[in-house]
Amino acid sequence: MAARWVILDRDGVINYDAEAFIRTPEQWQPIPGSLSAIAALSRAGWRVAVATNQSGLARGLLDTRTLEAIHERLYSAVAEAGGRIDSLAYCPHGPEDGCDCRKPRPGLYRQLAARLGAPLGRTPVIGDSARDLTAARAVGARPILVRTGKGEQALAEGACPAGAEVYADLRAAAAQLLEEEEDTA
């Protein structure tokens, strides 16, 4: 059986989001339970990928070196919790750039699938916004919304695609995935 994998959004799912963007490693703060959720998935044999829009680069709010330092903090925090990020892809473009990698377009998900040699169909995609889930639907993945980050706002605005699963946070979504895996074992 092929290894199971999951795609996570970063800001609002793994770490707290910020209106003015996460611009420094110190501003990157994990949401309680998110690191242990990633660790639980890793221990159960899941490959964990992260797909994140980072238009702060295009807007000149941070540079690539700073973004890499933020991601190093993410990798270290996940490793300290006993987990692993198998791959991370980010879109450096602004909203008006018309790229294929900025969610709600599915380019980041396709990049991750190609890197990991994994199919996208029914792959769980956990995000906190309609654009995360719209991109998931575009590739036949399984859209899951968390109420953290912008999740409550997406629900209130009716922006969540029909049929998307909704959980309180990454910990609850990961617990569901692990429970389903136990049920099929």
PyMOL commands that place a pseudoatom at each C-alpha (Angstrom):
pseudoatom trace, name=CA, resn=MET, resi=1, chain=A, elem=C, hetatm=0, pos=[0.000, 0.000, 0.000]
pseudoatom trace, name=CA, resn=ALA, resi=2, chain=A, elem=C, hetatm=0, pos=[1.276, 3.473, -0.878]
pseudoatom trace, name=CA, resn=ALA, resi=3, chain=A, elem=C, hetatm=0, pos=[2.195, 5.728, 2.020]
pseudoatom trace, name=CA, resn=ARG, resi=4, chain=A, elem=C, hetatm=0, pos=[-0.583, 8.045, 3.134]
pseudoatom trace, name=CA, resn=TRP, resi=5, chain=A, elem=C, hetatm=0, pos=[0.008, 11.763, 2.949]
pseudoatom trace, name=CA, resn=VAL, resi=6, chain=A, elem=C, hetatm=0, pos=[-1.661, 14.999, 3.942]
pseudoatom trace, name=CA, resn=ILE, resi=7, chain=A, elem=C, hetatm=0, pos=[-1.254, 18.604, 2.798]
pseudoatom trace, name=CA, resn=LEU, resi=8, chain=A, elem=C, hetatm=0, pos=[-1.439, 21.366, 5.397]
pseudoatom trace, name=CA, resn=ASP, resi=9, chain=A, elem=C, hetatm=0, pos=[-1.728, 25.107, 4.996]
pseudoatom trace, name=CA, resn=ARG, resi=10, chain=A, elem=C, hetatm=0, pos=[0.750, 26.925, 7.251]
pseudoatom trace, name=CA, resn=ASP, resi=11, chain=A, elem=C, hetatm=0, pos=[-0.645, 30.182, 8.670]
pseudoatom trace, name=CA, resn=GLY, resi=12, chain=A, elem=C, hetatm=0, pos=[-3.860, 29.634, 10.605]
pseudoatom trace, name=CA, resn=VAL, resi=13, chain=A, elem=C, hetatm=0, pos=[-3.496, 25.837, 10.612]
pseudoatom trace, name=CA, resn=ILE, resi=14, chain=A, elem=C, hetatm=0, pos=[-0.053, 25.073, 12.058]
pseudoatom trace, name=CA, resn=ASN, resi=15, chain=A, elem=C, hetatm=0, pos=[0.759, 28.504, 13.457]
pseudoatom trace, name=CA, resn=TYR, resi=16, chain=A, elem=C, hetatm=0, pos=[-1.153, 31.619, 14.397]
pseudoatom trace, name=CA, resn=ASP, resi=17, chain=A, elem=C, hetatm=0, pos=[-1.848, 33.914, 11.460]
pseudoatom trace, name=CA, resn=ALA, resi=18, chain=A, elem=C, hetatm=0, pos=[-1.108, 37.643, 11.448]
pseudoatom trace, name=CA, resn=GLU, resi=19, chain=A, elem=C, hetatm=0, pos=[-2.988, 40.415, 9.653]
pseudoatom trace, name=CA, resn=ALA, resi=20, chain=A, elem=C, hetatm=0, pos=[0.302, 41.996, 8.581]
pseudoatom trace, name=CA, resn=PHE, resi=21, chain=A, elem=C, hetatm=0, pos=[1.957, 38.661, 7.675]
pseudoatom trace, name=CA, resn=ILE, resi=22, chain=A, elem=C, hetatm=0, pos=[4.428, 36.532, 9.613]
pseudoatom trace, name=CA, resn=ARG, resi=23, chain=A, elem=C, hetatm=0, pos=[7.601, 38.509, 8.901]
pseudoatom trace, name=CA, resn=THR, resi=24, chain=A, elem=C, hetatm=0, pos=[10.167, 37.087, 11.341]
pseudoatom trace, name=CA, resn=PRO, resi=25, chain=A, elem=C, hetatm=0, pos=[10.964, 33.700, 12.865]
pseudoatom trace, name=CA, resn=GLU, resi=26, chain=A, elem=C, hetatm=0, pos=[9.980, 35.128, 16.267]
pseudoatom trace, name=CA, resn=GLN, resi=27, chain=A, elem=C, hetatm=0, pos=[6.469, 35.923, 14.990]
pseudoatom trace, name=CA, resn=TRP, resi=28, chain=A, elem=C, hetatm=0, pos=[5.961, 32.277, 14.010]
pseudoatom trace, name=CA, resn=GLN, resi=29, chain=A, elem=C, hetatm=0, pos=[4.054, 30.787, 16.949]
pseudoatom trace, name=CA, resn=PRO, resi=30, chain=A, elem=C, hetatm=0, pos=[2.442, 27.328, 16.774]
pseudoatom trace, name=CA, resn=ILE, resi=31, chain=A, elem=C, hetatm=0, pos=[-1.234, 26.886, 17.537]
pseudoatom trace, name=CA, resn=PRO, resi=32, chain=A, elem=C, hetatm=0, pos=[-1.602, 24.642, 20.626]
pseudoatom trace, name=CA, resn=GLY, resi=33, chain=A, elem=C, hetatm=0, pos=[-1.884, 21.009, 19.571]
pseudoatom trace, name=CA, resn=SER, resi=34, chain=A, elem=C, hetatm=0, pos=[-0.697, 21.530, 15.986]
pseudoatom trace, name=CA, resn=LEU, resi=35, chain=A, elem=C, hetatm=0, pos=[2.827, 20.215, 16.508]
pseudoatom trace, name=CA, resn=SER, resi=36, chain=A, elem=C, hetatm=0, pos=[1.643, 17.145, 18.400]
pseudoatom trace, name=CA, resn=ALA, resi=37, chain=A, elem=C, hetatm=0, pos=[-0.903, 16.519, 15.611]
pseudoatom trace, name=CA, resn=ILE, resi=38, chain=A, elem=C, hetatm=0, pos=[1.855, 16.541, 12.987]
pseudoatom trace, name=CA, resn=ALA, resi=39, chain=A, elem=C, hetatm=0, pos=[3.961, 14.277, 15.219]
pseudoatom trace, name=CA, resn=ALA, resi=40, chain=A, elem=C, hetatm=0, pos=[1.068, 11.814, 15.594]
pseudoatom trace, name=CA, resn=LEU, resi=41, chain=A, elem=C, hetatm=0, pos=[0.594, 11.690, 11.820]
pseudoatom trace, name=CA, resn=SER, resi=42, chain=A, elem=C, hetatm=0, pos=[4.338, 11.207, 11.274]
pseudoatom trace, name=CA, resn=ARG, resi=43, chain=A, elem=C, hetatm=0, pos=[4.525, 8.391, 13.839]
pseudoatom trace, name=CA, resn=ALA, resi=44, chain=A, elem=C, hetatm=0, pos=[1.612, 6.663, 12.119]
pseudoatom trace, name=CA, resn=GLY, resi=45, chain=A, elem=C, hetatm=0, pos=[3.527, 6.686, 8.822]
pseudoatom trace, name=CA, resn=TRP, resi=46, chain=A, elem=C, hetatm=0, pos=[1.848, 9.647, 7.158]
pseudoatom trace, name=CA, resn=ARG, resi=47, chain=A, elem=C, hetatm=0, pos=[3.932, 11.964, 5.004]
pseudoatom trace, name=CA, resn=VAL, resi=48, chain=A, elem=C, hetatm=0, pos=[3.187, 15.573, 5.882]
pseudoatom trace, name=CA, resn=ALA, resi=49, chain=A, elem=C, hetatm=0, pos=[3.460, 18.344, 3.290]
pseudoatom trace, name=CA, resn=VAL, resi=50, chain=A, elem=C, hetatm=0, pos=[2.884, 22.080, 3.670]
pseudoatom trace, name=CA, resn=ALA, resi=51, chain=A, elem=C, hetatm=0, pos=[1.555, 24.398, 0.946]
pseudoatom trace, name=CA, resn=THR, resi=52, chain=A, elem=C, hetatm=0, pos=[1.545, 28.103, 1.747]
pseudoatom trace, name=CA, resn=ASN, resi=53, chain=A, elem=C, hetatm=0, pos=[0.884, 31.362, -0.086]
pseudoatom trace, name=CA, resn=GLN, resi=54, chain=A, elem=C, hetatm=0, pos=[3.623, 33.821, 0.873]
pseudoatom trace, name=CA, resn=SER, resi=55, chain=A, elem=C, hetatm=0, pos=[2.775, 37.041, -0.967]
pseudoatom trace, name=CA, resn=GLY, resi=56, chain=A, elem=C, hetatm=0, pos=[4.772, 38.943, 1.662]
pseudoatom trace, name=CA, resn=LEU, resi=57, chain=A, elem=C, hetatm=0, pos=[7.754, 38.166, -0.587]
pseudoatom trace, name=CA, resn=ALA, resi=58, chain=A, elem=C, hetatm=0, pos=[6.174, 39.901, -3.604]
pseudoatom trace, name=CA, resn=ARG, resi=59, chain=A, elem=C, hetatm=0, pos=[5.072, 42.791, -1.396]
pseudoatom trace, name=CA, resn=GLY, resi=60, chain=A, elem=C, hetatm=0, pos=[8.623, 43.294, -0.085]
pseudoatom trace, name=CA, resn=LEU, resi=61, chain=A, elem=C, hetatm=0, pos=[7.609, 42.575, 3.524]
pseudoatom trace, name=CA, resn=LEU, resi=62, chain=A, elem=C, hetatm=0, pos=[10.252, 39.862, 3.924]
pseudoatom trace, name=CA, resn=ASP, resi=63, chain=A, elem=C, hetatm=0, pos=[12.980, 38.274, 1.840]
pseudoatom trace, name=CA, resn=THR, resi=64, chain=A, elem=C, hetatm=0, pos=[13.607, 34.663, 0.908]
pseudoatom trace, name=CA, resn=ARG, resi=65, chain=A, elem=C, hetatm=0, pos=[16.301, 34.258, 3.561]
pseudoatom trace, name=CA, resn=THR, resi=66, chain=A, elem=C, hetatm=0, pos=[13.884, 35.357, 6.286]
pseudoatom trace, name=CA, resn=LEU, resi=67, chain=A, elem=C, hetatm=0, pos=[11.170, 33.042, 4.958]
pseudoatom trace, name=CA, resn=GLU, resi=68, chain=A, elem=C, hetatm=0, pos=[13.659, 30.167, 5.028]
pseudoatom trace, name=CA, resn=ALA, resi=69, chain=A, elem=C, hetatm=0, pos=[14.511, 31.049, 8.663]
pseudoatom trace, name=CA, resn=ILE, resi=70, chain=A, elem=C, hetatm=0, pos=[10.788, 30.985, 9.517]
pseudoatom trace, name=CA, resn=HIS, resi=71, chain=A, elem=C, hetatm=0, pos=[10.514, 27.561, 7.896]
pseudoatom trace, name=CA, resn=GLU, resi=72, chain=A, elem=C, hetatm=0, pos=[13.585, 26.348, 9.787]
pseudoatom trace, name=CA, resn=ARG, resi=73, chain=A, elem=C, hetatm=0, pos=[11.785, 27.310, 12.984]
pseudoatom trace, name=CA, resn=LEU, resi=74, chain=A, elem=C, hetatm=0, pos=[8.754, 25.314, 11.790]
pseudoatom trace, name=CA, resn=TYR, resi=75, chain=A, elem=C, hetatm=0, pos=[10.874, 22.253, 10.947]
pseudoatom trace, name=CA, resn=SER, resi=76, chain=A, elem=C, hetatm=0, pos=[12.700, 22.422, 14.289]
pseudoatom trace, name=CA, resn=ALA, resi=77, chain=A, elem=C, hetatm=0, pos=[9.508, 22.805, 16.311]
pseudoatom trace, name=CA, resn=VAL, resi=78, chain=A, elem=C, hetatm=0, pos=[7.893, 19.863, 14.515]
pseudoatom trace, name=CA, resn=ALA, resi=79, chain=A, elem=C, hetatm=0, pos=[11.026, 17.728, 15.001]
pseudoatom trace, name=CA, resn=GLU, resi=80, chain=A, elem=C, hetatm=0, pos=[11.166, 18.604, 18.714]
pseudoatom trace, name=CA, resn=ALA, resi=81, chain=A, elem=C, hetatm=0, pos=[7.575, 17.365, 18.979]
pseudoatom trace, name=CA, resn=GLY, resi=82, chain=A, elem=C, hetatm=0, pos=[8.563, 14.100, 17.303]
pseudoatom trace, name=CA, resn=GLY, resi=83, chain=A, elem=C, hetatm=0, pos=[7.213, 14.811, 13.839]
pseudoatom trace, name=CA, resn=ARG, resi=84, chain=A, elem=C, hetatm=0, pos=[8.472, 15.615, 10.380]
pseudoatom trace, name=CA, resn=ILE, resi=85, chain=A, elem=C, hetatm=0, pos=[7.591, 17.865, 7.449]
pseudoatom trace, name=CA, resn=ASP, resi=86, chain=A, elem=C, hetatm=0, pos=[8.358, 15.811, 4.339]
pseudoatom trace, name=CA, resn=SER, resi=87, chain=A, elem=C, hetatm=0, pos=[7.991, 18.642, 1.850]
pseudoatom trace, name=CA, resn=LEU, resi=88, chain=A, elem=C, hetatm=0, pos=[7.070, 22.322, 1.802]
pseudoatom trace, name=CA, resn=ALA, resi=89, chain=A, elem=C, hetatm=0, pos=[6.055, 24.439, -1.195]
pseudoatom trace, name=CA, resn=TYR, resi=90, chain=A, elem=C, hetatm=0, pos=[5.286, 28.135, -1.175]
pseudoatom trace, name=CA, resn=CYS, resi=91, chain=A, elem=C, hetatm=0, pos=[3.982, 30.668, -3.653]
pseudoatom trace, name=CA, resn=PRO, resi=92, chain=A, elem=C, hetatm=0, pos=[6.097, 33.850, -3.625]
pseudoatom trace, name=CA, resn=HIS, resi=93, chain=A, elem=C, hetatm=0, pos=[3.725, 35.763, -5.898]
pseudoatom trace, name=CA, resn=GLY, resi=94, chain=A, elem=C, hetatm=0, pos=[1.208, 38.506, -5.202]
pseudoatom trace, name=CA, resn=PRO, resi=95, chain=A, elem=C, hetatm=0, pos=[-2.542, 38.219, -5.775]
pseudoatom trace, name=CA, resn=GLU, resi=96, chain=A, elem=C, hetatm=0, pos=[-2.375, 40.006, -9.142]
pseudoatom trace, name=CA, resn=ASP, resi=97, chain=A, elem=C, hetatm=0, pos=[0.527, 38.007, -10.603]
pseudoatom trace, name=CA, resn=GLY, resi=98, chain=A, elem=C, hetatm=0, pos=[-1.655, 35.362, -12.285]
pseudoatom trace, name=CA, resn=CYS, resi=99, chain=A, elem=C, hetatm=0, pos=[0.574, 32.407, -11.358]
pseudoatom trace, name=CA, resn=ASP, resi=100, chain=A, elem=C, hetatm=0, pos=[-0.649, 28.818, -11.107]
pseudoatom trace, name=CA, resn=CYS, resi=101, chain=A, elem=C, hetatm=0, pos=[0.866, 28.276, -7.667]
pseudoatom trace, name=CA, resn=ARG, resi=102, chain=A, elem=C, hetatm=0, pos=[-1.125, 30.826, -5.649]
pseudoatom trace, name=CA, resn=LYS, resi=103, chain=A, elem=C, hetatm=0, pos=[-4.089, 29.181, -3.967]
pseudoatom trace, name=CA, resn=PRO, resi=104, chain=A, elem=C, hetatm=0, pos=[-6.976, 28.941, -4.932]
pseudoatom trace, name=CA, resn=ARG, resi=105, chain=A, elem=C, hetatm=0, pos=[-5.125, 27.638, -7.986]
pseudoatom trace, name=CA, resn=PRO, resi=106, chain=A, elem=C, hetatm=0, pos=[-3.780, 24.113, -7.415]
pseudoatom trace, name=CA, resn=GLY, resi=107, chain=A, elem=C, hetatm=0, pos=[-0.158, 24.499, -8.552]
pseudoatom trace, name=CA, resn=LEU, resi=108, chain=A, elem=C, hetatm=0, pos=[1.369, 24.100, -5.078]
pseudoatom trace, name=CA, resn=TYR, resi=109, chain=A, elem=C, hetatm=0, pos=[-0.515, 20.851, -4.544]
pseudoatom trace, name=CA, resn=ARG, resi=110, chain=A, elem=C, hetatm=0, pos=[0.692, 19.534, -7.900]
pseudoatom trace, name=CA, resn=GLN, resi=111, chain=A, elem=C, hetatm=0, pos=[4.289, 20.497, -7.019]
pseudoatom trace, name=CA, resn=LEU, resi=112, chain=A, elem=C, hetatm=0, pos=[4.073, 18.569, -3.760]
pseudoatom trace, name=CA, resn=ALA, resi=113, chain=A, elem=C, hetatm=0, pos=[2.514, 15.522, -5.438]
pseudoatom trace, name=CA, resn=ALA, resi=114, chain=A, elem=C, hetatm=0, pos=[5.303, 15.480, -8.038]
pseudoatom trace, name=CA, resn=ARG, resi=115, chain=A, elem=C, hetatm=0, pos=[8.042, 15.840, -5.387]
pseudoatom trace, name=CA, resn=LEU, resi=116, chain=A, elem=C, hetatm=0, pos=[6.615, 13.051, -3.245]
pseudoatom trace, name=CA, resn=GLY, resi=117, chain=A, elem=C, hetatm=0, pos=[5.535, 10.843, -6.145]
pseudoatom trace, name=CA, resn=ALA, resi=118, chain=A, elem=C, hetatm=0, pos=[2.068, 10.670, -4.627]
pseudoatom trace, name=CA, resn=PRO, resi=119, chain=A, elem=C, hetatm=0, pos=[-1.422, 10.912, -6.114]
pseudoatom trace, name=CA, resn=LEU, resi=120, chain=A, elem=C, hetatm=0, pos=[-3.647, 13.859, -5.226]
pseudoatom trace, name=CA, resn=GLY, resi=121, chain=A, elem=C, hetatm=0, pos=[-7.028, 12.116, -5.493]
pseudoatom trace, name=CA, resn=ARG, resi=122, chain=A, elem=C, hetatm=0, pos=[-8.681, 11.982, -2.043]
pseudoatom trace, name=CA, resn=THR, resi=123, chain=A, elem=C, hetatm=0, pos=[-5.523, 13.296, -0.346]
pseudoatom trace, name=CA, resn=PRO, resi=124, chain=A, elem=C, hetatm=0, pos=[-6.617, 15.243, 2.749]
pseudoatom trace, name=CA, resn=VAL, resi=125, chain=A, elem=C, hetatm=0, pos=[-5.926, 18.967, 2.411]
pseudoatom trace, name=CA, resn=ILE, resi=126, chain=A, elem=C, hetatm=0, pos=[-6.317, 20.852, 5.683]
pseudoatom trace, name=CA, resn=GLY, resi=127, chain=A, elem=C, hetatm=0, pos=[-6.730, 24.600, 5.453]
pseudoatom trace, name=CA, resn=ASP, resi=128, chain=A, elem=C, hetatm=0, pos=[-8.373, 27.556, 7.142]
pseudoatom trace, name=CA, resn=SER, resi=129, chain=A, elem=C, hetatm=0, pos=[-9.709, 29.355, 4.076]
pseudoatom trace, name=CA, resn=ALA, resi=130, chain=A, elem=C, hetatm=0, pos=[-11.902, 28.808, 1.055]
pseudoatom trace, name=CA, resn=ARG, resi=131, chain=A, elem=C, hetatm=0, pos=[-8.891, 29.191, -1.243]
pseudoatom trace, name=CA, resn=ASP, resi=132, chain=A, elem=C, hetatm=0, pos=[-7.161, 26.182, 0.376]
pseudoatom trace, name=CA, resn=LEU, resi=133, chain=A, elem=C, hetatm=0, pos=[-10.247, 24.059, -0.162]
pseudoatom trace, name=CA, resn=THR, resi=134, chain=A, elem=C, hetatm=0, pos=[-10.985, 25.368, -3.664]
pseudoatom trace, name=CA, resn=ALA, resi=135, chain=A, elem=C, hetatm=0, pos=[-7.488, 24.300, -4.725]
pseudoatom trace, name=CA, resn=ALA, resi=136, chain=A, elem=C, hetatm=0, pos=[-8.094, 20.899, -3.102]
pseudoatom trace, name=CA, resn=ARG, resi=137, chain=A, elem=C, hetatm=0, pos=[-11.319, 20.425, -5.042]
pseudoatom trace, name=CA, resn=ALA, resi=138, chain=A, elem=C, hetatm=0, pos=[-9.560, 21.361, -8.297]
pseudoatom trace, name=CA, resn=VAL, resi=139, chain=A, elem=C, hetatm=0, pos=[-7.279, 18.323, -7.988]
pseudoatom trace, name=CA, resn=GLY, resi=140, chain=A, elem=C, hetatm=0, pos=[-9.806, 15.866, -6.562]
pseudoatom trace, name=CA, resn=ALA, resi=141, chain=A, elem=C, hetatm=0, pos=[-8.351, 16.049, -3.050]
pseudoatom trace, name=CA, resn=ARG, resi=142, chain=A, elem=C, hetatm=0, pos=[-10.340, 15.862, 0.197]
pseudoatom trace, name=CA, resn=PRO, resi=143, chain=A, elem=C, hetatm=0, pos=[-11.061, 19.388, 1.520]
pseudoatom trace, name=CA, resn=ILE, resi=144, chain=A, elem=C, hetatm=0, pos=[-10.925, 19.833, 5.304]
pseudoatom trace, name=CA, resn=LEU, resi=145, chain=A, elem=C, hetatm=0, pos=[-11.464, 23.184, 7.019]
pseudoatom trace, name=CA, resn=VAL, resi=146, chain=A, elem=C, hetatm=0, pos=[-10.227, 24.001, 10.498]
pseudoatom trace, name=CA, resn=ARG, resi=147, chain=A, elem=C, hetatm=0, pos=[-11.889, 26.711, 12.567]
pseudoatom trace, name=CA, resn=THR, resi=148, chain=A, elem=C, hetatm=0, pos=[-8.550, 28.224, 13.598]
pseudoatom trace, name=CA, resn=GLY, resi=149, chain=A, elem=C, hetatm=0, pos=[-7.010, 31.098, 11.645]
pseudoatom trace, name=CA, resn=LYS, resi=150, chain=A, elem=C, hetatm=0, pos=[-9.537, 32.354, 9.106]
pseudoatom trace, name=CA, resn=GLY, resi=151, chain=A, elem=C, hetatm=0, pos=[-11.686, 29.205, 9.391]
pseudoatom trace, name=CA, resn=GLU, resi=152, chain=A, elem=C, hetatm=0, pos=[-14.495, 30.735, 11.467]
pseudoatom trace, name=CA, resn=GLN, resi=153, chain=A, elem=C, hetatm=0, pos=[-14.648, 33.677, 9.069]
pseudoatom trace, name=CA, resn=ALA, resi=154, chain=A, elem=C, hetatm=0, pos=[-14.854, 31.349, 6.045]
pseudoatom trace, name=CA, resn=LEU, resi=155, chain=A, elem=C, hetatm=0, pos=[-17.749, 29.502, 7.675]
pseudoatom trace, name=CA, resn=ALA, resi=156, chain=A, elem=C, hetatm=0, pos=[-19.554, 32.713, 8.646]
pseudoatom trace, name=CA, resn=GLU, resi=157, chain=A, elem=C, hetatm=0, pos=[-19.245, 34.040, 5.101]
pseudoatom trace, name=CA, resn=GLY, resi=158, chain=A, elem=C, hetatm=0, pos=[-20.483, 30.774, 3.590]
pseudoatom trace, name=CA, resn=ALA, resi=159, chain=A, elem=C, hetatm=0, pos=[-17.188, 30.533, 1.698]
pseudoatom trace, name=CA, resn=CYS, resi=160, chain=A, elem=C, hetatm=0, pos=[-16.523, 26.919, 2.618]
pseudoatom trace, name=CA, resn=PRO, resi=161, chain=A, elem=C, hetatm=0, pos=[-17.108, 24.617, -0.385]
pseudoatom trace, name=CA, resn=ALA, resi=162, chain=A, elem=C, hetatm=0, pos=[-20.082, 22.290, -0.031]
pseudoatom trace, name=CA, resn=GLY, resi=163, chain=A, elem=C, hetatm=0, pos=[-19.202, 18.929, 1.452]
pseudoatom trace, name=CA, resn=ALA, resi=164, chain=A, elem=C, hetatm=0, pos=[-15.974, 20.073, 3.074]
pseudoatom trace, name=CA, resn=GLU, resi=165, chain=A, elem=C, hetatm=0, pos=[-15.320, 18.537, 6.462]
pseudoatom trace, name=CA, resn=VAL, resi=166, chain=A, elem=C, hetatm=0, pos=[-14.961, 20.972, 9.372]
pseudoatom trace, name=CA, resn=TYR, resi=167, chain=A, elem=C, hetatm=0, pos=[-12.940, 20.440, 12.567]
pseudoatom trace, name=CA, resn=ALA, resi=168, chain=A, elem=C, hetatm=0, pos=[-12.019, 22.657, 15.500]
pseudoatom trace, name=CA, resn=ASP, resi=169, chain=A, elem=C, hetatm=0, pos=[-8.301, 22.582, 14.728]
pseudoatom trace, name=CA, resn=LEU, resi=170, chain=A, elem=C, hetatm=0, pos=[-5.476, 20.542, 13.238]
pseudoatom trace, name=CA, resn=ARG, resi=171, chain=A, elem=C, hetatm=0, pos=[-5.384, 18.268, 16.276]
pseudoatom trace, name=CA, resn=ALA, resi=172, chain=A, elem=C, hetatm=0, pos=[-9.042, 17.276, 15.738]
pseudoatom trace, name=CA, resn=ALA, resi=173, chain=A, elem=C, hetatm=0, pos=[-8.612, 16.832, 11.979]
pseudoatom trace, name=CA, resn=ALA, resi=174, chain=A, elem=C, hetatm=0, pos=[-5.508, 14.660, 12.459]
pseudoatom trace, name=CA, resn=ALA, resi=175, chain=A, elem=C, hetatm=0, pos=[-7.299, 12.578, 15.095]
pseudoatom trace, name=CA, resn=GLN, resi=176, chain=A, elem=C, hetatm=0, pos=[-10.083, 11.907, 12.573]
pseudoatom trace, name=CA, resn=LEU, resi=177, chain=A, elem=C, hetatm=0, pos=[-7.595, 10.821, 9.893]
pseudoatom trace, name=CA, resn=LEU, resi=178, chain=A, elem=C, hetatm=0, pos=[-5.852, 8.499, 12.339]
pseudoatom trace, name=CA, resn=GLU, resi=179, chain=A, elem=C, hetatm=0, pos=[-9.153, 7.061, 13.526]
pseudoatom trace, name=CA, resn=GLU, resi=180, chain=A, elem=C, hetatm=0, pos=[-10.210, 6.335, 9.950]
pseudoatom trace, name=CA, resn=GLU, resi=181, chain=A, elem=C, hetatm=0, pos=[-6.909, 4.596, 9.359]
pseudoatom trace, name=CA, resn=GLU, resi=182, chain=A, elem=C, hetatm=0, pos=[-7.505, 2.393, 12.425]
pseudoatom trace, name=CA, resn=ASP, resi=183, chain=A, elem=C, hetatm=0, pos=[-11.003, 1.553, 11.200]
pseudoatom trace, name=CA, resn=THR, resi=184, chain=A, elem=C, hetatm=0, pos=[-9.661, 0.339, 7.850]
pseudoatom trace, name=CA, resn=ALA, resi=185, chain=A, elem=C, hetatm=0, pos=[-6.728, -1.616, 9.323]
for i in range(1, 185): cmd.bond("trace and resi %d" % i, "trace and resi %d" % (i + 1))
show_as sticks, trace
zoom trace
